[in-house]
Amino acid sequence: MASELKRLIDQVSREKGIDRAVLIEALVEAVKSAIKKRYGTKMDVEVAYNDEYGEMEAFTFKEVVEEVHDPDKQISLNEARALDPESEIGDELGIRMDTDTLGRIAAQSAKQVIIQKMKDAEREATYEEYKDRKREIVTGIVQKVDRSGIIVNLGRAEAILPVKEQIPREVYRQGDRIRAYILDVKKISKGPQIILSRTHTDFLIQLFRIEVPEVSDGTVSILAAAREPGSRAKIAVVSKDPDVDPVGACVGMKGSRVQAVVQELRGEKIDIVPWNMDPAKFVVNALAPAIITKVIIDQTNRSMEVIVPDDQLSLAIGRRGQNVRLASRITGWHIDVKSESRYERQKQAGYQALLHIDNLSEEMADKLYEAGITSLEEFCEADVEELETLTGLSATALEAMQQQARTLLESGAAAEAREDEEIEEENDTEDEEGSEEPESAEEAKPVE
């Protein structure tokens, strides 16, 4: 019949989910610790668990000597032969110890070691359970809210949702249910640290995987995603099945699927963008609903100049540049959105000349152009106070810029003068070659 100790080991193993071998190892260490507290640290002790009888066995090993100088490590020949008649000088004798006589203090120490080992085993089991669950979405109960973040009870483990991983303006209270994305699982001295996130881009992707069966089974793929948590997000989708509309699948009947994700993200607006292998078409899709009239591609710098009607500019750029910023992130291209009027203006020589002035931005050049200052000459002649109003720059800075404009004009005039001189020299040379007189009458005579 199994002993009480054996039943206890089996019970703890079942309830705590800890391997029996780990518990037995903890008990062995506990008994060793108790013996050393009771008898000192000099003794050579070995402890083992006898699974057949369900009891702990402890042995101390001593050398058989004629004269004992160290009672903890030595035993006299007479005492040794009383235990083992065949003992001889120099033998090492294993003496069984009575573990029941360890005393109250030693027993308490053993209990503490067992408790600590059990905690360590629980932490190890928790780490093993969650270390391979990164990128999963879990649901828990808010246990505590403080400055460092939100402590979430996941059942058998605790996790933390740091402040930087929380959606802005999102409020949770103790007892609330919360869903989050497992960002990382770290192994630290206090046990496994499970770090959650609600702002990570993958949290958005995993939510769509839960809500949209076509994404879950791989028919529809989310190739890219970008978000500004709590405000707006974009995902790029493509379908492997030509009969399945990737955008429609993600939106769902009457928008039910995307609305489920929006509600989980506390109203974060989500744009579902059809992916296209043509970068220009992909960018056009990403900037929707703005109407695009022209796209100029710079493959070397991986950038695009997107031209839109004047009344579509604010829609294409979005609030504080949000729309174009998110579009740039999901497409992987730098996008520069310009209105048609600015694009036409930039093709004007006078406008380009203004941009040669240091510290004069395109926005400033636009305001100058709209005010009728369309060339370097007009910029030099303009009243400084008027320029201050248009550009927001100081009078000193504008005077220096006007001086630079005069220098640019002079250098341009000098270049034109040199070009005119070169043209005149070429014309003179041609005239001289054409007006040479024949050397003799024969040369002047026409050929019949």
Disulfide bonds with the S-S distance in Angstrom:
none
